[in-house]
Amino acid sequence: MKNILIVAGLALFMVACGSQKTAAVASTTAEPSKTVALTPELEAGKNMYENNCAKCHKLYDPKKFTKEEWAPILVRMGKKAKLDETQLASVTDYIHSQL
């Protein structure tokens, strides 16, 4: 009886590990990301996003949120980062260009 439980436990463990690898492969082969050529203005917004936002927390992929979800986030974080209106507009334009 003890051997059956050990074999069943090992089989369950192997199935669980096998399904995770399959899921990881499936998620990496999903939709390929499109690359958008950045203008100098968008490049400045990207640099500002990377340099100011990463000081306090990890950078989020712009596609993680919609434009509507980004709006209050950018306003709140712009105040915390002490960005002026021009800088905030630059970061906002960059984020919107990546959606």
N, C-alpha and C positions, 0 to 999 in steps of 0.2 A: 504494500500500500504506500509506503514511504517513497519507493522508487517511482511510482506512478505520479505522485505529487511533484517530485523533482523534475521528471520529464515534462509534465504539463506546464510547470513554471518556466522551464527553459524554452519550451515551444512558444509560450505566450510572450516571453521576453524577445525572442527572435522575430516573431510576427510584428511586435510593436516597433522594434528597431527598423525592420524592413519597410514598414509603411511610412515612417518618417523620411527615409531617404527618397522614396518615391514622391512624396509631397514636395520635398525640397527641389527635386529635379523639375517637377511640373511648374512650380512657381518661377523658376529661373528661365523657363522656356516660354513664358507667357508673352505678352505683347512687347516687341522691341521698342526701346525708348527712342524718340526722335530727337535729333540734335538741332537746336536753333542757333543760328549764327548771331552772335551778340554785337550790337553796335557799341561804340565807345561809351555812350550813355548807359546802356544796359550793363556793360562790363564794370562801370563805376558802381552801379547799384549792386552788382554781384559781389564786388570787393567789399563794399560797405556791409552787406549782409553777412559775409563770411567773417570779416574782421570784428564787427561790433557784436553780432549776436552770439558768436562762438565764445566770447569772453565769459558768458554766464551759463550757457547750456549748449547741448548738442544742436547741430543744425538740422532742421527738418527739411525733407524733400518738399519743394514747392507743391508738388502734386498731391501731397498728403491732405491738403485742405482745398476747398473751393474758394473762389474770389470773395464770396460772401463770408466765409469763415475766416479768411485771412484779414479782412478789413479791421475788425476789433483787435485782433492779435497784433497787427502792425502798429495801430495807434497806441495801444498799451505799451508795447515793447519800445516803440519810438520814444515815448516819454521817459521810460526807464533808462534808455541808452543816451538820452539827451540829444536826439537828432533834431535838427531844425527842419522846417517844412520842405526845403529843397532836398535834403538828404533822405527824408522819409519818402518823398515822391520818387526819388531814384530807386530806393529799395523796393517800393511798391511796384514800380514799372518793371523791375527785374523779375519779381515774383510772378506778376501777371504774364510776363512773356514766357514763363516756363510752364504755364498751365495748359 
